[in-house]
Amino acid sequence: MLEISPALMTFLMFAVLVIGLFMGHPLAFILGGLAVIFGLIGWGPAVFFMFVNRIVGIMDNFLLVAITLFIFMANLLQNSGVADGLFESLRYVLGPIRGGVAMAVIAVCTVFAACTGVIGASVATMGLLALPMMIKYGYDKSLSCGTICAGGTLGILIPPSIMLIVMGDQTGLSIGKLLLGGFIPGFILSALYIGYIAIVCGRRPELGPPLSPEERAAVPVRKRIAMASINLVPPALLIIGVLGAIFSGVTTATEASGVGAFLALLMTIAYRRFGWKMLIGTVITTGRTVSMVMLILVGASCFTGVFLGIGGGQVLTDFIITLGMGNKWLILGIMMAIVFILGALIDWIGIIFITFPVFLPIAEKLGFDQLWFVLLLAVNLQNSFLTPPFGYALFYLKGVAPPEVTTEHIYRGIVPFVILQVVGLFICILFPSWLLYLPNLIK
């Protein structure tokens, strides 16, 4: 064991963390490796007993079963074709409007977000389904990419969100209230995206031209509305089945995830997409995703244990309060800025495990409502999927994009949507009653 000051240890932990990320190593192994190295420096071999306790605590957490089942549900929905029919319907409904196809993408992503809770499914599905079509109709490539990436990230905020489930587990807050609280900010962001597309394409029609008169004439208005209504029914039933079970108090989030997975399986059968090969592939894909998530949870938990054990939490708390000069709104701004910066470097799971033990006591000390504060962090973490160099939505889209779509198109396209996410965060800060309206309906 070495005698090193907590401030220096804190600085070294974050410095090595950033270096490891830029070297391209997986986050789970960086966090776990740093926990081992600095744990041995701080405590010696005794640190491994702490690691065992934390890992057992995670693996023994029944609540996290919901993550597995919601990811399984998302993968089933991706194979069911529900997004295909919904997008095709809304394309005809909104297509006559300038930027209408892009608006349809946001609308489908919003509905899909309320079905899956996983952004990879939304971004990949819309990237395969909508991006080639938008390019075909003359949409600007950057606007198309930004729309799909931003719309896809709504899946991590609008319930059923695995991020909100993890947040509830870490804070002890009601998961039902957190899930309800995710609706309003999710719809605010969705409305901001649609409003931006309408304004930009209204002023510059060449960015998002409407459907041709010939194509519009091929499908009458009545048929368009009927198509949209029919294709909205299955997702609506799934949303009501999952979220209604949670909010009515009939089931917990874990049990509701099982209901959702079962309903998603029925939807694949109804859409005639079910097959044993598809089911086996879905199980394998789910296993890979869950393994990645759980490894990050384990690594982040061990990293957080060492970080707090060496006094890093107190060091960071003192630094934030000193920098904020005692002004609670300035301190809130600093915490949000730290989360925003970390979002460009670290996965949201790592950010939750690192910041929550430090930020939640500060927020409580400043008199902020805990539920409101956690929801603000959830809104802020939307940026972690869009901001380079480690925005996952950017990688998901690049992986399925046509060859003519470059990384430059994707990076340039997300800039206005990142700004809109910041605007949405400010709205949530200025009007806390909006975020808390639905959660306060639960006694």
URWO-V367578 format. One record per residue. N is the residue number from 1. D_LAST is the distance of its C-alpha to the last C-alpha in whole Angstrom. Layout:
BEGIN
{{N,D_LAST} {N,D_LAST}}
END
This chain:
BEGIN
{{1,50} {2,51} {3,50} {4,48} {5,46} {6,42} {7,43} {8,46} {9,44} {10,41} {11,43} {12,45} {13,42} {14,41} {15,44} {16,45} {17,42} {18,43} {19,46} {20,45} {21,43} {22,46} {23,48} {24,46} {25,45} {26,42} {27,39} {28,38} {29,41} {30,42} {31,39} {32,40} {33,43} {34,42} {35,40} {36,43} {37,46} {38,44} {39,43} {40,46} {41,47} {42,45} {43,45} {44,47} {45,47} {46,44} {47,42} {48,42} {49,40} {50,37} {51,37} {52,37} {53,34} {54,32} {55,34} {56,33} {57,29} {58,29} {59,31} {60,29} {61,25} {62,24} {63,21} {64,24} {65,26} {66,23} {67,25} {68,28} {69,27} {70,26} {71,29} {72,31} {73,29} {74,30} {75,34} {76,34} {77,33} {78,35} {79,38} {80,37} {81,38} {82,35} {83,35} {84,39} {85,38} {86,35} {87,37} {88,41} {89,39} {90,37} {91,41} {92,42} {93,40} {94,40} {95,43} {96,45} {97,43} {98,44} {99,42} {100,41} {101,41} {102,39} {103,36} {104,36} {105,36} {106,33} {107,31} {108,32} {109,31} {110,27} {111,27} {112,29} {113,26} {114,23} {115,25} {116,27} {117,25} {118,28} {119,31} {120,34} {121,34} {122,33} {123,36} {124,38} {125,38} {126,38} {127,41} {128,43} {129,42} {130,42} {131,44} {132,47} {133,46} {134,46} {135,49} {136,51} {137,50} {138,51} {139,47} {140,48} {141,47} {142,45} {143,43} {144,42} {145,42} {146,39} {147,37} {148,37} {149,36} {150,33} {151,32} {152,32} {153,30} {154,27} {155,26} {156,25} {157,22} {158,21} {159,19} {160,20} {161,21} {162,23} {163,23} {164,19} {165,19} {166,22} {167,20} {168,17} {169,19} {170,21} {171,18} {172,16} {173,13} {174,11} {175,13} {176,11} {177,10} {178,13} {179,15} {180,13} {181,14} {182,17} {183,18} {184,19} {185,21} {186,23} {187,23} {188,25} {189,27} {190,28} {191,29} {192,31} {193,33} {194,34} {195,35} {196,37} {197,39} {198,39} {199,41} {200,43} {201,44} {202,45} {203,47} {204,49} {205,49} {206,51} {207,48} {208,46} {209,48} {210,47} {211,48} {212,52} {213,53} {214,54} {215,51} {216,49} {217,51} {218,51} {219,48} {220,47} {221,44} {222,43} {223,43} {224,41} {225,38} {226,39} {227,39} {228,36} {229,34} {230,35} {231,34} {232,31} {233,30} {234,30} {235,28} {236,25} {237,25} {238,25} {239,22} {240,20} {241,21} {242,20} {243,17} {244,16} {245,16} {246,14} {247,11} {248,11} {249,11} {250,15} {251,16} {252,16} {253,17} {254,20} {255,21} {256,20} {257,22} {258,25} {259,24} {260,25} {261,28} {262,29} {263,28} {264,30} {265,33} {266,33} {267,33} {268,36} {269,38} {270,37} {271,39} {272,42} {273,41} {274,41} {275,43} {276,44} {277,45} {278,42} {279,40} {280,42} {281,42} {282,38} {283,37} {284,40} {285,38} {286,35} {287,36} {288,38} {289,35} {290,33} {291,36} {292,36} {293,32} {294,32} {295,36} {296,34} {297,31} {298,34} {299,36} {300,33} {301,32} {302,35} {303,36} {304,33} {305,34} {306,37} {307,36} {308,34} {309,37} {310,39} {311,38} {312,37} {313,33} {314,35} {315,37} {316,35} {317,33} {318,36} {319,37} {320,34} {321,34} {322,38} {323,38} {324,35} {325,37} {326,34} {327,32} {328,29} {329,29} {330,32} {331,31} {332,28} {333,31} {334,33} {335,30} {336,29} {337,33} {338,33} {339,31} {340,33} {341,36} {342,35} {343,33} {344,37} {345,38} {346,36} {347,33} {348,29} {349,29} {350,32} {351,30} {352,27} {353,28} {354,31} {355,29} {356,25} {357,27} {358,28} {359,26} {360,23} {361,24} {362,26} {363,23} {364,21} {365,25} {366,25} {367,21} {368,20} {369,16} {370,16} {371,14} {372,16} {373,19} {374,19} {375,18} {376,22} {377,23} {378,22} {379,24} {380,27} {381,28} {382,28} {383,32} {384,32} {385,33} {386,36} {387,37} {388,41} {389,42} {390,39} {391,37} {392,37} {393,36} {394,40} {395,41} {396,40} {397,41} {398,44} {399,45} {400,45} {401,46} {402,50} {403,52} {404,53} {405,49} {406,50} {407,48} {408,49} {409,47} {410,44} {411,44} {412,45} {413,42} {414,39} {415,40} {416,39} {417,36} {418,35} {419,35} {420,33} {421,30} {422,31} {423,31} {424,27} {425,26} {426,28} {427,26} {428,22} {429,24} {430,25} {431,21} {432,18} {433,16} {434,17} {435,16} {436,12} {437,12} {438,11} {439,9} {440,7} {441,6} {442,4} {443,0}}
END
